[in-house]
Amino acid sequence: MTAAPAAAPAVTTNLADGERPRKGTRLSVRLAGLLLGLVLLAAAFALSLAIGTKQVPLGEVWSALADPVGSKNDAIVRELRLPRTLIGLAAGAALGVAGAVMQVLTRNPLADPGLLGVNAGASAAVVTAISVFGIGSFTGYLWFALAGAAVAAVIVNALGGSRAATPVRLALAGTAVNAALFGYVNGLQLVDLDALETMRHWAVGTLAGRSMELLTTALPVIGAGIALAFLLARPLGALALGDDSARALGAHLGRTRVLSIVAITLLCGGATALCGPIGFIGLMIPHATRAFCGSEPRWLLPYCAVYAPALLLVCDVLGRVVVPPSEIEVGVVTAFIGGLIFIHLVRRRKAAQL
């Protein structure tokens, strides 16, 4: 009778002691994965500056950044590739974080700014600004892109069934909106041939031909979107558990959803105004990084902010070297790779349901 009470605390203590290493190991894995992402991002950044129609050795890349002497390689690195790389960094982080927020918010593993029509809405709005309203400033493009992204997100959510939306219904609604909007964009290009050269930069996503002034204009919008998404990490984590659980944890569901849509609009609108519609980055990266960081938004969002720009820069480098001396736009490369991954994800989910 007296031995049993003494044994219980011993068992409890042993269980607690056994849990601590597992928690510490999980934290170590997450931190190691984040550090690996930073290393990969630095490598992608360096490759983006060094590789192109003319190869520039890494040593000369560093000299061009730290101690330029006015050489041809200095001009290539500083005036052409550095703005392109920084824009890829900002746009990649924006699309990756937007994709993660969309997947957590909708509890839909197939949610993606491109797949659900948000990027297409921003692109269609920019093309309308060029062709219909004759707007030629990047500031005007940016505001139209933000409005188009917001309208497309609302339409897809409504067509998908709003709160009752399922992953399949949202994917179908996004496909329909994508098809309609890109048909509209192509129609405007055929009608307004004078503006075709300008509009085609928003028909297919590309990092080429962008200046540093564009980045400085869009960066506050993208930065505000990323900051807002990070501030929403905790309530989004509660929302991912279901509405009832989120209420029990004290989360404000309506406010969280509205602010999340605002963050997605800022991120997708800013990125699309910079580069045009680039798809699948927001789909691929959250899926790939969950293996390291799990589904908690407070870890998932930083992972996406690091790995997504690394992937976008690598895809941009691939587009430069596949068919030299020509280039393939980065939007085409991400669509090809993302399409294969999307098929794999759909087949895996179908197999899991059998």
C-alpha positions as CSV (number, residue, x, y, z in Angstrom):
1,M,0.0,0.0,0.0
2,T,2.8,2.4,0.7
3,A,4.9,1.5,-2.3
4,A,2.5,2.6,-4.9
5,P,2.4,6.3,-4.1
6,A,6.2,6.4,-4.1
7,A,6.4,4.8,-7.5
8,A,4.0,7.3,-9.2
9,P,6.2,10.4,-8.8
10,A,9.2,8.4,-10.1
11,V,7.3,7.5,-13.3
12,T,6.2,11.0,-13.8
13,T,9.7,12.4,-13.4
14,N,11.1,9.9,-15.8
15,L,8.5,10.8,-18.5
16,A,9.2,14.5,-18.0
17,D,12.9,13.9,-18.3
18,G,12.4,11.9,-21.4
19,E,10.4,14.7,-23.1
20,R,13.0,17.4,-22.7
21,P,15.5,15.9,-25.1
22,R,12.8,15.4,-27.7
23,K,11.7,19.1,-27.4
24,G,15.3,20.2,-27.5
25,T,16.0,18.0,-30.5
26,R,13.0,19.3,-32.4
27,L,14.2,22.9,-31.7
28,S,17.7,22.0,-32.9
29,V,16.3,20.5,-36.1
30,R,14.2,23.6,-36.8
31,L,17.1,26.0,-36.1
32,A,19.5,23.8,-38.2
33,G,16.9,23.8,-41.1
34,L,16.6,27.6,-40.9
35,L,20.4,28.0,-40.9
36,L,20.6,25.7,-43.9
37,G,18.1,27.9,-45.7
38,L,20.1,31.0,-45.0
39,V,23.2,29.2,-46.5
40,L,21.3,28.1,-49.6
41,L,19.9,31.6,-50.0
42,A,23.4,33.1,-49.8
43,A,24.6,30.6,-52.4
44,A,21.6,31.4,-54.7
45,F,22.3,35.1,-54.3
46,A,25.9,34.7,-55.3
47,L,25.0,32.5,-58.3
48,S,22.4,35.0,-59.5
49,L,25.1,37.7,-59.5
50,A,27.7,35.5,-61.2
51,I,25.8,33.5,-63.9
52,G,24.3,34.8,-67.0
53,T,25.1,35.4,-70.7
54,K,28.5,36.5,-69.5
55,Q,29.9,34.5,-66.6
56,V,31.6,36.6,-63.8
57,P,33.9,34.9,-61.4
58,L,32.8,35.1,-57.8
59,G,36.0,36.9,-56.8
60,E,35.1,39.7,-59.3
61,V,31.5,39.7,-58.1
62,W,32.8,40.5,-54.6
63,S,35.1,43.2,-56.0
64,A,32.3,44.8,-58.0
65,L,30.2,45.0,-54.9
66,A,32.9,46.0,-52.4
67,D,35.5,47.9,-54.5
68,P,34.2,48.7,-58.0
69,V,36.8,50.1,-60.5
70,G,34.4,50.9,-63.3
71,S,35.1,47.7,-65.4
72,K,32.6,46.0,-67.6
73,N,32.0,43.3,-65.1
74,D,31.4,45.9,-62.4
75,A,28.6,47.4,-64.6
76,I,27.1,44.0,-65.3
77,V,27.0,43.0,-61.6
78,R,25.9,46.4,-60.1
79,E,23.6,47.7,-62.7
80,L,22.0,44.6,-64.2
81,R,22.2,41.6,-61.9
82,L,22.1,43.2,-58.4
83,P,18.7,44.9,-58.9
84,R,17.4,41.7,-60.5
85,T,18.7,39.6,-57.6
86,L,17.3,41.9,-54.9
87,I,13.9,42.0,-56.7
88,G,13.9,38.2,-56.8
89,L,14.8,38.1,-53.1
90,A,11.9,40.4,-52.2
91,A,9.3,38.8,-54.6
92,G,10.3,35.3,-53.5
93,A,9.9,36.0,-49.8
94,A,6.6,37.7,-50.5
95,L,5.2,34.8,-52.5
96,G,6.4,32.2,-50.1
97,V,5.0,33.9,-47.0
98,A,1.7,34.6,-48.9
99,G,1.4,30.9,-49.8
100,A,2.0,29.8,-46.2
101,V,-0.6,32.3,-44.9
102,M,-3.1,31.1,-47.5
103,Q,-2.6,27.4,-46.7
104,V,-3.0,28.0,-42.9
105,L,-5.9,30.4,-43.3
106,T,-7.9,28.1,-45.6
107,R,-6.7,24.9,-44.1
108,N,-6.1,23.9,-47.7
109,P,-2.7,22.3,-48.5
110,L,-3.2,23.2,-52.2
111,A,-3.6,27.0,-51.6
112,D,-1.2,29.1,-53.6
113,P,-1.3,32.7,-54.8
114,G,-1.0,31.6,-58.4
115,L,-3.2,28.5,-58.2
116,L,-6.1,30.5,-56.5
117,G,-6.0,33.4,-59.0
118,V,-4.6,36.1,-56.8
119,N,-1.5,36.7,-59.0
120,A,-3.7,36.6,-62.1
121,G,-6.0,39.2,-60.6
122,A,-3.0,41.5,-59.9
123,S,-1.6,40.9,-63.4
124,A,-5.0,41.6,-65.1
125,A,-5.4,44.8,-63.1
126,V,-1.9,46.0,-64.2
127,V,-2.7,45.3,-67.8
128,T,-5.9,47.2,-67.5
129,A,-4.0,50.1,-66.1
130,I,-1.7,50.1,-69.1
131,S,-4.2,49.6,-71.9
132,V,-7.4,51.2,-70.6
133,F,-6.2,54.0,-68.4
134,G,-2.8,54.7,-70.1
135,I,-0.9,54.6,-66.8
136,G,2.8,54.4,-67.2
137,S,4.2,54.8,-63.7
138,F,5.2,52.0,-61.5
139,T,3.3,53.5,-58.6
140,G,0.1,53.3,-60.6
141,Y,0.8,49.7,-61.5
142,L,1.4,48.9,-57.8
143,W,-2.0,50.2,-56.7
144,F,-3.8,48.5,-59.5
145,A,-2.0,45.2,-58.6
146,L,-3.1,45.5,-55.0
147,A,-6.7,46.1,-56.0
148,G,-6.7,43.2,-58.5
149,A,-5.2,40.8,-56.0
150,A,-7.8,41.7,-53.4
151,V,-10.7,41.3,-55.8
152,A,-9.5,38.0,-57.1
153,A,-9.0,36.6,-53.6
154,V,-12.6,37.6,-52.7
155,I,-14.0,36.1,-55.9
156,V,-12.2,32.8,-55.6
157,N,-13.2,32.5,-51.9
158,A,-16.9,33.2,-52.8
159,L,-16.9,30.7,-55.7
160,G,-15.3,28.1,-53.5
161,G,-17.9,28.3,-50.9
162,S,-16.4,30.8,-48.4
163,R,-16.1,29.1,-45.0
164,A,-17.5,25.8,-46.3
165,A,-14.8,25.7,-49.1
166,T,-13.0,22.5,-49.6
167,P,-9.5,22.2,-51.2
168,V,-11.0,20.8,-54.4
169,R,-13.6,23.5,-54.7
170,L,-11.1,26.2,-54.1
171,A,-8.7,24.7,-56.7
172,L,-11.5,24.5,-59.3
173,A,-12.6,28.1,-58.5
174,G,-9.0,29.3,-58.8
175,T,-8.5,27.5,-62.1
176,A,-11.7,29.1,-63.5
177,V,-10.7,32.6,-62.4
178,N,-7.1,32.1,-63.7
179,A,-8.4,31.0,-67.1
180,A,-10.9,33.9,-67.3
181,L,-8.3,36.5,-66.2
182,F,-5.5,35.3,-68.5
183,G,-8.0,35.2,-71.4
184,Y,-8.8,38.8,-70.6
185,V,-5.1,39.7,-70.5
186,N,-4.4,37.9,-73.9
187,G,-7.5,39.7,-75.4
188,L,-6.2,43.1,-74.4
189,Q,-2.8,42.3,-75.8
190,L,-4.4,41.5,-79.2
191,V,-6.6,44.6,-79.2
192,D,-4.0,47.1,-78.0
193,L,-0.8,46.3,-80.0
194,D,0.8,49.7,-79.0
195,A,0.9,48.6,-75.4
196,L,1.8,45.0,-76.2
197,E,5.5,45.5,-75.4
198,T,4.7,46.9,-71.9
199,M,1.9,44.4,-71.1
200,R,3.9,41.3,-72.0
201,H,6.1,41.8,-69.0
202,W,3.1,41.1,-66.8
203,A,1.8,38.2,-68.9
204,V,4.7,35.9,-67.9
205,G,6.7,36.5,-64.7
206,T,10.2,37.7,-65.1
207,L,13.0,39.3,-63.1
208,A,14.8,40.8,-66.1
209,G,14.7,44.4,-67.0
210,R,13.7,45.7,-63.6
211,S,15.4,48.7,-61.9
212,M,16.3,49.4,-58.3
213,E,13.7,52.3,-58.3
214,L,10.9,49.7,-58.7
215,L,12.2,47.8,-55.7
216,T,12.4,50.8,-53.5
217,T,8.7,51.7,-54.4
218,A,7.4,48.2,-53.8
219,L,9.6,47.3,-50.8
220,P,7.4,49.1,-48.2
221,V,4.3,47.3,-49.4
222,I,6.0,43.9,-49.3
223,G,7.7,44.7,-46.0
224,A,4.4,45.7,-44.5
225,G,2.8,42.4,-45.7
226,I,5.6,40.2,-44.3
227,A,5.5,42.1,-41.0
228,L,1.7,41.7,-40.7
229,A,1.9,38.0,-41.6
230,F,4.5,37.4,-38.8
231,L,2.4,39.3,-36.3
232,L,-0.5,37.0,-37.2
233,A,1.5,33.8,-36.7
234,R,0.1,33.0,-33.3
235,P,-3.6,33.6,-34.1
236,L,-3.2,31.7,-37.4
237,G,-1.8,28.8,-35.5
238,A,-4.9,28.8,-33.3
239,L,-7.1,29.1,-36.4
240,A,-5.4,26.1,-38.0
241,L,-6.8,24.0,-35.1
242,G,-10.4,24.8,-36.2
243,D,-12.8,27.6,-35.4
244,D,-14.0,26.2,-32.1
245,S,-10.5,25.5,-30.8
246,A,-9.4,29.0,-31.9
247,R,-12.2,30.6,-30.0
248,A,-11.3,28.6,-26.9
249,L,-7.8,29.9,-27.2
250,G,-9.0,33.5,-27.4
251,A,-8.4,34.1,-31.1
252,H,-10.5,36.7,-32.9
253,L,-11.5,34.8,-36.0
254,G,-13.0,37.6,-38.1
255,R,-10.1,40.0,-37.4
256,T,-7.5,37.3,-38.1
257,R,-9.2,36.4,-41.4
258,V,-9.5,40.0,-42.5
259,L,-5.9,40.9,-41.6
260,S,-4.6,37.7,-43.3
261,I,-6.4,38.7,-46.5
262,V,-4.8,42.2,-46.2
263,A,-1.3,40.6,-45.8
264,I,-1.9,38.3,-48.8
265,T,-3.0,41.2,-50.9
266,L,0.0,43.3,-50.0
267,L,2.4,40.5,-50.6
268,C,0.9,39.2,-53.9
269,G,0.2,42.7,-55.2
270,G,3.7,44.0,-54.5
271,A,5.4,40.9,-56.0
272,T,3.2,40.8,-59.1
273,A,3.7,44.5,-59.7
274,L,7.5,43.9,-59.6
275,C,7.7,40.7,-61.6
276,G,4.4,39.7,-63.1
277,P,2.5,36.6,-62.1
278,I,4.9,33.9,-60.8
279,G,3.1,30.7,-59.8
280,F,3.8,27.7,-57.6
281,I,6.4,29.2,-55.3
282,G,3.8,29.6,-52.6
283,L,2.7,26.0,-53.1
284,M,6.1,24.3,-53.2
285,I,7.9,25.9,-50.4
286,P,5.4,25.4,-47.5
287,H,5.1,21.7,-48.4
288,A,8.8,21.2,-48.6
289,T,9.7,23.0,-45.4
290,R,7.0,21.4,-43.2
291,A,9.2,18.3,-43.1
292,F,11.7,20.4,-41.1
293,C,9.6,22.9,-39.2
294,G,6.1,21.3,-38.9
295,S,2.9,23.2,-39.4
296,E,3.3,25.9,-36.8
297,P,3.1,29.3,-38.5
298,R,5.6,30.9,-36.1
299,W,8.2,28.5,-37.7
300,L,6.6,28.0,-41.1
301,L,6.6,31.7,-42.0
302,P,10.3,32.3,-41.4
303,Y,11.2,29.1,-43.3
304,C,9.1,30.3,-46.3
305,A,10.6,33.7,-46.1
306,V,14.1,32.2,-46.5
307,Y,13.6,29.1,-48.8
308,A,11.2,30.8,-51.3
309,P,13.5,33.5,-52.5
310,A,16.3,30.9,-52.7
311,L,14.2,28.7,-55.0
312,L,13.1,31.7,-57.1
313,L,16.7,32.8,-57.6
314,V,17.8,29.3,-58.6
315,C,14.9,29.1,-61.1
316,D,15.9,32.4,-62.5
317,V,19.5,31.2,-62.9
318,L,18.3,28.0,-64.6
319,G,16.3,30.1,-67.1
320,R,19.4,32.0,-68.0
321,V,21.6,28.9,-68.8
322,V,19.1,26.4,-70.4
323,V,19.0,28.0,-73.9
324,P,21.9,30.4,-74.1
325,P,22.3,33.2,-75.2
326,S,18.5,33.6,-74.8
327,E,16.6,33.4,-71.5
328,I,13.5,31.6,-70.3
329,E,11.4,33.8,-68.0
330,V,11.4,32.6,-64.4
331,G,7.7,32.3,-64.4
332,V,7.9,29.6,-67.1
333,V,10.6,27.7,-65.1
334,T,8.6,27.8,-61.8
335,A,5.4,26.8,-63.7
336,F,7.2,23.7,-65.2
337,I,8.7,22.6,-61.9
338,G,5.6,23.5,-59.9
339,G,3.3,21.7,-62.3
340,L,5.2,18.5,-61.8
341,I,5.1,18.9,-58.0
342,F,1.4,19.7,-58.0
343,I,0.7,16.5,-59.9
344,H,2.7,14.6,-57.4
345,L,0.9,16.2,-54.5
346,V,-2.5,15.4,-56.0
347,R,-1.6,11.8,-56.7
348,R,-0.2,11.4,-53.1
349,R,-3.4,12.8,-51.6
350,K,-5.6,10.6,-53.8
351,A,-3.5,7.5,-52.8
352,A,-3.9,8.4,-49.1
353,Q,-7.6,8.5,-49.5
354,L,-7.8,5.0,-50.9
